[in-house]
Amino acid sequence: MAGPHPAVARLRSAVRPALTASDQPVLVACSGGADSLALAAAIAFEAPRAGVTGGGVTVDHGLQEGSAARAEATARLLRGLGLDPVTVVRVEVGSHGGPEAAARAARYDALRTAAARHGARIALGHTLDDQAETVLLGLGRGSGPRSVAGMVAENPPFWRPLLGIRRATTRAACAALELPVWDDPWNDDPAYTRVRLRAEALPLLEDVLGGGVAPALARTAVLLREDLDLLDRLAADELGRLAADGGLPAGAVAELPSALRRRVLRGWLLEGGVPDLQAVHLTAVDALVSDWRGQGRVDLPGGAGVVRTSGRLVLHAPDDPEEPVP
């Protein structure tokens, strides 16, 4: 008896290890596109064999005509694959950060809610090609090493088992299984930066560099993430050693290597409840130890602020500029 199509076998092999390693239920976030649909089919096949509940969730953003009917059709398809439970979630998309960012924020909020309701992991269909695009976006925007490190496979409640799988493989798997793929027209709209990266920039790089660009970018993300994870652990250790009474000794922090020092300061500010911390804020706080010239208070998002006093950095609460954060 012939085995499954090679593309189908690759998808099943990609999801199998994590399914057998945990009995936590899994919900596949599925739009009806090739990537998430191929993932849904693989999990529908492997989850029962691993003794794991496999379900699905599709999000209706309400941004395109017929979106509700499309979401319901996707849900029926998921149920036909054997996934259960399957739910459709309608979200209200705001405007903050532009249409792409607003839709993504609404979708992820809905998926987190679904994960909490079912005590489940959310399986996402991001592929190696998505990873390459993410790395290239991070490089182009100068967003820092963490953005260049791309997406992680495990970021609870989210699970991305296809980061080593090419987009062509998911489409081949859907074809082999005769699954009706829905191609979102927005994925071909050049008004969106990621679409132009996919359709123009990456093919050009592949041509100029002789191929292999997408796997190389994905490998870069893995290598960089390993370094960043180590730096984060070292910074957490230093913060635990230096932090006392809510403050930090400026001299001791200044002696740290810059990459470690900024992570210590960032961790300290986040632990203090500072929201929406940006590079400009971190740079200003860093200057209180690395370029001390008697500067005054550094104002931060949410109304908090940092001052250097008696050789220590002190974080003041938003409601009272003279009250240190405990």
Contacts in CASP RR format, 6 or more apart in sequence:
PFRMAT RR
TARGET T0000
AUTHOR 0000-0000-0000
METHOD contacts of the structure
MODEL  1
MAGPHPAVARLRSAVRPALTASDQPVLVACSGGADSLALAAAIAFEAPRA
GVTGGGVTVDHGLQEGSAARAEATARLLRGLGLDPVTVVRVEVGSHGGPE
AAARAARYDALRTAAARHGARIALGHTLDDQAETVLLGLGRGSGPRSVAG
MVAENPPFWRPLLGIRRATTRAACAALELPVWDDPWNDDPAYTRVRLRAE
ALPLLEDVLGGGVAPALARTAVLLREDLDLLDRLAADELGRLAADGGLPA
GAVAELPSALRRRVLRGWLLEGGVPDLQAVHLTAVDALVSDWRGQGRVDL
PGGAGVVRTSGRLVLHAPDDPEEPVP
3 9 0 8 1.000
4 12 0 8 1.000
4 176 0 8 1.000
5 172 0 8 1.000
5 173 0 8 1.000
5 176 0 8 1.000
5 177 0 8 1.000
7 38 0 8 1.000
7 169 0 8 1.000
7 170 0 8 1.000
7 172 0 8 1.000
7 173 0 8 1.000
7 176 0 8 1.000
8 41 0 8 1.000
8 42 0 8 1.000
8 173 0 8 1.000
8 176 0 8 1.000
8 177 0 8 1.000
10 165 0 8 1.000
10 169 0 8 1.000
10 173 0 8 1.000
11 38 0 8 1.000
11 39 0 8 1.000
11 41 0 8 1.000
11 42 0 8 1.000
11 162 0 8 1.000
11 165 0 8 1.000
11 169 0 8 1.000
11 170 0 8 1.000
11 173 0 8 1.000
12 42 0 8 1.000
12 45 0 8 1.000
12 46 0 8 1.000
14 42 0 8 1.000
14 161 0 8 1.000
14 162 0 8 1.000
14 164 0 8 1.000
14 165 0 8 1.000
15 39 0 8 1.000
15 42 0 8 1.000
15 43 0 8 1.000
15 46 0 8 1.000
15 123 0 8 1.000
15 161 0 8 1.000
16 46 0 8 1.000
16 50 0 8 1.000
18 159 0 8 1.000
18 161 0 8 1.000
19 26 0 8 1.000
19 43 0 8 1.000
19 46 0 8 1.000
19 47 0 8 1.000
19 50 0 8 1.000
19 52 0 8 1.000
20 50 0 8 1.000
22 52 0 8 1.000
22 121 0 8 1.000
23 51 0 8 1.000
23 52 0 8 1.000
24 52 0 8 1.000
24 119 0 8 1.000
24 120 0 8 1.000
24 121 0 8 1.000
25 52 0 8 1.000
25 53 0 8 1.000
25 54 0 8 1.000
25 55 0 8 1.000
25 118 0 8 1.000
25 119 0 8 1.000
25 120 0 8 1.000
25 121 0 8 1.000
26 43 0 8 1.000
26 47 0 8 1.000
26 52 0 8 1.000
26 53 0 8 1.000
26 54 0 8 1.000
26 55 0 8 1.000
26 120 0 8 1.000
26 121 0 8 1.000
26 122 0 8 1.000
26 123 0 8 1.000
26 159 0 8 1.000
27 54 0 8 1.000
27 55 0 8 1.000
27 56 0 8 1.000
27 57 0 8 1.000
27 111 0 8 1.000
27 114 0 8 1.000
27 115 0 8 1.000
27 118 0 8 1.000
27 120 0 8 1.000
27 121 0 8 1.000
27 122 0 8 1.000
27 123 0 8 1.000
28 36 0 8 1.000
28 39 0 8 1.000
28 40 0 8 1.000
28 43 0 8 1.000
28 54 0 8 1.000
28 55 0 8 1.000
28 56 0 8 1.000
28 57 0 8 1.000
28 78 0 8 1.000
28 83 0 8 1.000
28 122 0 8 1.000
28 123 0 8 1.000
29 36 0 8 1.000
29 56 0 8 1.000
29 57 0 8 1.000
29 58 0 8 1.000
29 59 0 8 1.000
29 107 0 8 1.000
29 111 0 8 1.000
29 122 0 8 1.000
29 123 0 8 1.000
29 124 0 8 1.000
29 125 0 8 1.000
30 36 0 8 1.000
30 37 0 8 1.000
30 39 0 8 1.000
30 40 0 8 1.000
30 56 0 8 1.000
30 57 0 8 1.000
30 58 0 8 1.000
30 74 0 8 1.000
30 78 0 8 1.000
31 58 0 8 1.000
31 59 0 8 1.000
31 74 0 8 1.000
31 182 0 8 1.000
31 184 0 8 1.000
32 58 0 8 1.000
32 74 0 8 1.000
32 77 0 8 1.000
32 181 0 8 1.000
32 182 0 8 1.000
33 181 0 8 1.000
33 182 0 8 1.000
33 183 0 8 1.000
33 184 0 8 1.000
34 167 0 8 1.000
34 170 0 8 1.000
34 171 0 8 1.000
34 174 0 8 1.000
34 181 0 8 1.000
34 183 0 8 1.000
35 125 0 8 1.000
35 126 0 8 1.000
35 127 0 8 1.000
35 130 0 8 1.000
35 162 0 8 1.000
35 167 0 8 1.000
35 170 0 8 1.000
36 124 0 8 1.000
36 125 0 8 1.000
37 77 0 8 1.000
37 170 0 8 1.000
37 174 0 8 1.000
37 179 0 8 1.000
37 181 0 8 1.000
38 162 0 8 1.000
38 169 0 8 1.000
38 170 0 8 1.000
38 171 0 8 1.000
38 173 0 8 1.000
38 174 0 8 1.000
38 177 0 8 1.000
38 179 0 8 1.000
39 123 0 8 1.000
39 124 0 8 1.000
39 125 0 8 1.000
39 161 0 8 1.000
39 162 0 8 1.000
39 170 0 8 1.000
40 56 0 8 1.000
40 78 0 8 1.000
40 81 0 8 1.000
40 83 0 8 1.000
41 81 0 8 1.000
41 173 0 8 1.000
41 174 0 8 1.000
41 177 0 8 1.000
41 179 0 8 1.000
42 173 0 8 1.000
43 54 0 8 1.000
43 55 0 8 1.000
43 83 0 8 1.000
43 123 0 8 1.000
44 54 0 8 1.000
44 78 0 8 1.000
44 81 0 8 1.000
44 82 0 8 1.000
44 83 0 8 1.000
47 53 0 8 1.000
47 54 0 8 1.000
47 55 0 8 1.000
48 54 0 8 1.000
53 84 0 8 1.000
53 120 0 8 1.000
54 83 0 8 1.000
54 84 0 8 1.000
55 78 0 8 1.000
55 83 0 8 1.000
55 84 0 8 1.000
55 85 0 8 1.000
55 86 0 8 1.000
55 120 0 8 1.000
56 75 0 8 1.000
56 78 0 8 1.000
56 83 0 8 1.000
56 85 0 8 1.000
56 86 0 8 1.000
56 87 0 8 1.000
57 86 0 8 1.000
57 87 0 8 1.000
57 88 0 8 1.000
57 89 0 8 1.000
57 110 0 8 1.000
57 111 0 8 1.000
57 114 0 8 1.000
57 122 0 8 1.000
58 71 0 8 1.000
58 74 0 8 1.000
58 75 0 8 1.000
58 78 0 8 1.000
58 86 0 8 1.000
58 87 0 8 1.000
58 88 0 8 1.000
58 89 0 8 1.000
59 71 0 8 1.000
59 88 0 8 1.000
59 89 0 8 1.000
59 90 0 8 1.000
59 91 0 8 1.000
59 106 0 8 1.000
59 107 0 8 1.000
59 110 0 8 1.000
59 111 0 8 1.000
60 67 0 8 1.000
60 68 0 8 1.000
60 70 0 8 1.000
60 71 0 8 1.000
60 88 0 8 1.000
60 89 0 8 1.000
60 90 0 8 1.000
60 91 0 8 1.000
61 67 0 8 1.000
61 91 0 8 1.000
61 93 0 8 1.000
61 103 0 8 1.000
61 106 0 8 1.000
61 107 0 8 1.000
62 68 0 8 1.000
62 90 0 8 1.000
62 91 0 8 1.000
62 93 0 8 1.000
63 93 0 8 1.000
63 99 0 8 1.000
63 103 0 8 1.000
64 70 0 8 1.000
64 185 0 8 1.000
64 186 0 8 1.000
68 90 0 8 1.000
70 182 0 8 1.000
71 88 0 8 1.000
71 90 0 8 1.000
72 88 0 8 1.000
74 88 0 8 1.000
74 182 0 8 1.000
75 86 0 8 1.000
75 87 0 8 1.000
75 88 0 8 1.000
77 179 0 8 1.000
77 180 0 8 1.000
78 86 0 8 1.000
79 86 0 8 1.000
85 118 0 8 1.000
87 114 0 8 1.000
89 110 0 8 1.000
89 113 0 8 1.000
89 114 0 8 1.000
91 106 0 8 1.000
91 107 0 8 1.000
91 109 0 8 1.000
91 110 0 8 1.000
92 106 0 8 1.000
93 99 0 8 1.000
93 102 0 8 1.000
93 103 0 8 1.000
93 106 0 8 1.000
94 102 0 8 1.000
94 105 0 8 1.000
94 106 0 8 1.000
95 102 0 8 1.000
96 102 0 8 1.000
96 105 0 8 1.000
100 192 0 8 1.000
100 194 0 8 1.000
111 122 0 8 1.000
111 157 0 8 1.000
111 158 0 8 1.000
112 122 0 8 1.000
112 157 0 8 1.000
114 120 0 8 1.000
114 122 0 8 1.000
115 121 0 8 1.000
115 122 0 8 1.000
115 157 0 8 1.000
116 157 0 8 1.000
119 157 0 8 1.000
120 157 0 8 1.000
121 156 0 8 1.000
121 157 0 8 1.000
121 158 0 8 1.000
121 159 0 8 1.000
122 157 0 8 1.000
122 158 0 8 1.000
122 159 0 8 1.000
123 159 0 8 1.000
123 160 0 8 1.000
123 161 0 8 1.000
124 158 0 8 1.000
124 159 0 8 1.000
124 160 0 8 1.000
125 160 0 8 1.000
125 161 0 8 1.000
125 162 0 8 1.000
125 170 0 8 1.000
126 151 0 8 1.000
126 160 0 8 1.000
126 162 0 8 1.000
126 163 0 8 1.000
127 162 0 8 1.000
127 163 0 8 1.000
127 164 0 8 1.000
127 165 0 8 1.000
127 166 0 8 1.000
127 167 0 8 1.000
127 169 0 8 1.000
127 170 0 8 1.000
128 162 0 8 1.000
128 163 0 8 1.000
128 164 0 8 1.000
128 165 0 8 1.000
128 166 0 8 1.000
128 167 0 8 1.000
128 214 0 8 1.000
128 215 0 8 1.000
128 218 0 8 1.000
129 166 0 8 1.000
129 167 0 8 1.000
129 198 0 8 1.000
129 214 0 8 1.000
130 151 0 8 1.000
130 163 0 8 1.000
130 167 0 8 1.000
131 150 0 8 1.000
131 151 0 8 1.000
131 163 0 8 1.000
131 164 0 8 1.000
131 217 0 8 1.000
131 218 0 8 1.000
131 221 0 8 1.000
132 202 0 8 1.000
132 213 0 8 1.000
132 214 0 8 1.000
132 215 0 8 1.000
132 217 0 8 1.000
132 218 0 8 1.000
133 194 0 8 1.000
133 197 0 8 1.000
133 198 0 8 1.000
133 202 0 8 1.000
134 147 0 8 1.000
134 150 0 8 1.000
134 151 0 8 1.000
134 221 0 8 1.000
135 148 0 8 1.000
135 149 0 8 1.000
135 150 0 8 1.000
135 217 0 8 1.000
135 218 0 8 1.000
135 220 0 8 1.000
135 221 0 8 1.000
136 197 0 8 1.000
136 201 0 8 1.000
136 202 0 8 1.000
136 217 0 8 1.000
137 143 0 8 1.000
137 147 0 8 1.000
137 193 0 8 1.000
137 194 0 8 1.000
137 197 0 8 1.000
138 144 0 8 1.000
138 147 0 8 1.000
138 148 0 8 1.000
138 150 0 8 1.000
139 148 0 8 1.000
141 147 0 8 1.000
144 279 0 8 1.000
145 224 0 8 1.000
145 227 0 8 1.000
145 228 0 8 1.000
146 228 0 8 1.000
148 220 0 8 1.000
148 221 0 8 1.000
148 224 0 8 1.000
149 221 0 8 1.000
149 224 0 8 1.000
149 225 0 8 1.000
149 228 0 8 1.000
150 221 0 8 1.000
150 225 0 8 1.000
151 160 0 8 1.000
151 163 0 8 1.000
151 221 0 8 1.000
152 160 0 8 1.000
152 225 0 8 1.000
153 159 0 8 1.000
153 160 0 8 1.000
153 161 0 8 1.000
153 163 0 8 1.000
154 160 0 8 1.000
162 170 0 8 1.000
163 218 0 8 1.000
164 218 0 8 1.000
166 214 0 8 1.000
171 181 0 8 1.000
174 181 0 8 1.000
186 192 0 8 1.000
186 195 0 8 1.000
187 195 0 8 1.000
188 195 0 8 1.000
188 199 0 8 1.000
189 195 0 8 1.000
190 196 0 8 1.000
190 199 0 8 1.000
202 213 0 8 1.000
202 214 0 8 1.000
205 213 0 8 1.000
206 212 0 8 1.000
206 213 0 8 1.000
206 214 0 8 1.000
231 259 0 8 1.000
231 260 0 8 1.000
231 263 0 8 1.000
232 263 0 8 1.000
234 260 0 8 1.000
234 263 0 8 1.000
235 260 0 8 1.000
235 263 0 8 1.000
235 264 0 8 1.000
235 266 0 8 1.000
235 267 0 8 1.000
236 267 0 8 1.000
238 256 0 8 1.000
238 260 0 8 1.000
238 264 0 8 1.000
239 264 0 8 1.000
239 267 0 8 1.000
239 268 0 8 1.000
239 271 0 8 1.000
242 248 0 8 1.000
242 249 0 8 1.000
242 252 0 8 1.000
242 253 0 8 1.000
242 264 0 8 1.000
243 268 0 8 1.000
243 271 0 8 1.000
245 324 0 8 1.000
246 314 0 8 1.000
246 315 0 8 1.000
246 324 0 8 1.000
246 325 0 8 1.000
246 326 0 8 1.000
247 268 0 8 1.000
247 312 0 8 1.000
247 313 0 8 1.000
247 314 0 8 1.000
247 315 0 8 1.000
247 324 0 8 1.000
248 264 0 8 1.000
248 265 0 8 1.000
248 268 0 8 1.000
248 312 0 8 1.000
248 313 0 8 1.000
249 311 0 8 1.000
249 312 0 8 1.000
250 288 0 8 1.000
250 289 0 8 1.000
250 292 0 8 1.000
250 308 0 8 1.000
250 311 0 8 1.000
250 312 0 8 1.000
250 313 0 8 1.000
251 289 0 8 1.000
251 311 0 8 1.000
253 261 0 8 1.000
253 264 0 8 1.000
253 265 0 8 1.000
253 289 0 8 1.000
253 313 0 8 1.000
254 261 0 8 1.000
254 289 0 8 1.000
254 290 0 8 1.000
254 292 0 8 1.000
256 264 0 8 1.000
258 290 0 8 1.000
261 286 0 8 1.000
261 289 0 8 1.000
261 290 0 8 1.000
262 282 0 8 1.000
262 286 0 8 1.000
265 282 0 8 1.000
265 285 0 8 1.000
265 286 0 8 1.000
265 289 0 8 1.000
265 313 0 8 1.000
266 277 0 8 1.000
266 282 0 8 1.000
268 313 0 8 1.000
268 315 0 8 1.000
269 277 0 8 1.000
269 281 0 8 1.000
269 282 0 8 1.000
269 285 0 8 1.000
269 300 0 8 1.000
269 306 0 8 1.000
269 315 0 8 1.000
270 277 0 8 1.000
272 304 0 8 1.000
272 315 0 8 1.000
272 325 0 8 1.000
273 304 0 8 1.000
273 325 0 8 1.000
274 281 0 8 1.000
274 300 0 8 1.000
274 301 0 8 1.000
274 302 0 8 1.000
274 304 0 8 1.000
274 315 0 8 1.000
275 301 0 8 1.000
275 302 0 8 1.000
276 301 0 8 1.000
276 302 0 8 1.000
277 300 0 8 1.000
277 301 0 8 1.000
278 301 0 8 1.000
281 298 0 8 1.000
281 300 0 8 1.000
281 301 0 8 1.000
284 298 0 8 1.000
285 298 0 8 1.000
285 300 0 8 1.000
285 306 0 8 1.000
285 313 0 8 1.000
287 295 0 8 1.000
288 295 0 8 1.000
288 298 0 8 1.000
288 306 0 8 1.000
288 307 0 8 1.000
288 308 0 8 1.000
288 313 0 8 1.000
289 308 0 8 1.000
289 313 0 8 1.000
292 308 0 8 1.000
294 308 0 8 1.000
295 308 0 8 1.000
296 307 0 8 1.000
296 308 0 8 1.000
297 305 0 8 1.000
297 306 0 8 1.000
297 307 0 8 1.000
297 316 0 8 1.000
297 321 0 8 1.000
298 305 0 8 1.000
298 306 0 8 1.000
298 307 0 8 1.000
299 305 0 8 1.000
300 306 0 8 1.000
302 318 0 8 1.000
303 318 0 8 1.000
304 315 0 8 1.000
304 316 0 8 1.000
304 317 0 8 1.000
304 318 0 8 1.000
304 325 0 8 1.000
305 315 0 8 1.000
305 316 0 8 1.000
305 321 0 8 1.000
306 313 0 8 1.000
306 314 0 8 1.000
306 315 0 8 1.000
306 316 0 8 1.000
307 313 0 8 1.000
307 314 0 8 1.000
307 316 0 8 1.000
308 314 0 8 1.000
314 324 0 8 1.000
315 324 0 8 1.000
315 325 0 8 1.000
316 322 0 8 1.000
316 323 0 8 1.000
316 324 0 8 1.000
316 325 0 8 1.000
317 323 0 8 1.000
317 324 0 8 1.000
317 325 0 8 1.000
END
